[in-house]
Amino acid sequence: MAARSVFRGEGVPAKERFDCWRELIGRTRASEMTSVHADDFRAEMRRLELGPVTLLRSSFPPTRFRRTAAMVRRADPQVYHLTMPLGGGLSLSRGAREGARAFGPGDLYLVDSSTPYDVRAVGVRVDGRRERRTDAVGIDFPASLLPLPPERLRDLLGRGFSVREGTCALLSEFLVGLDRQAAVLGPGEAARLGTVAVDLVAAWLARELEAEAALPDDARRRALVQSVRSFVRRRLHDPELSPSVIAAAHHVSVSHLHRVFSGQSRDGVTLAAWIRGQRLERARRDLADPALRALPVHVVAARWGIPRASDFSRSFRAAYGLSPREHRQRELAGGTSAGGAGAAGA
């Protein structure tokens, strides 16, 4: 399994919680951390190592993170920190000349370890409790991994960007998905996904700078494939979804799309085969869901973009070794279906 650590304050003596949490954060985000809740710090954090990239998912009460100019002079690991609030709020200032900027759910921002900053988590009330909390996900990665010169990024650091559209939306979705899958990722897979995360950051920043041509070809290809996969997953219900539709949406030719997708996929799986596998896997899960047992098999297939019942039955049997109806009967009877999740593809 990929290197992963989990911190839950309830499992640590109250007087030690803040120091433990601060030590975990400080491994990649060195700053002075203070909190009025330090004596009984009720926080949670998950860290996932993705090669040289670190994913952080945290929930914590009001806290201040201050990286001073003296700290920068004393030691600068040259790391970028990307943060996306999921709940609550954060405010960021980067010097006396710059006022504080507020960020909440729907925003993300990037700072680096080479520039002083002052972040304050203010939080919101949760479940009617008096305690205020902030939830956030982010990644830390060496500046050397980003194929863009640091001087070109200065005007983008500390600014808020919306995750509701464009590459930021794709990056947001990817980070949340990484956190959800953290417990099942192997070391090799985790490192590969870390590379994809940095590629998406690079694609986002290059677009903001109108410098897409500056990105290495490999980074552009990986970002394109991730964008295609996200696009497809959101439209699996559409039977008209096709490589030509996907190519047009991404402003590339169909031949280029096929070449890049197959080149970046494990075992060279084609785009059409991957789409089919995604649809079959979604249908397989629905057929095993007791809440959907009254839904006819052909309706389950149609809701995932396979309108012809005969096509669905044939493809399902080829992928899993039994018919959709047989699979449903076995699952709802408490058995185990054949084939597993192999049709999901790369």
PyMOL commands that set and color helices and strands:
alter all, ss='L'
color gray80, all
select helices_A, chain A and resi 9-11+14-26+38-40+69-74+143-145+150-153+166-184+187-209+212-214+217-234+243-249+254-264+266-268+271-287+290-292+297-303+309-320+324-332+342-344
alter helices_A, ss='H'
color red, helices_A
select strands_A, chain A and resi 4-8+32-34+44-50+53-60+63-67+79-87+90-93+101-103+107-112+117-121+124-125+132-142+161-162
alter strands_A, ss='S'
color yellow, strands_A
deselect
rebuild
show_as cartoon
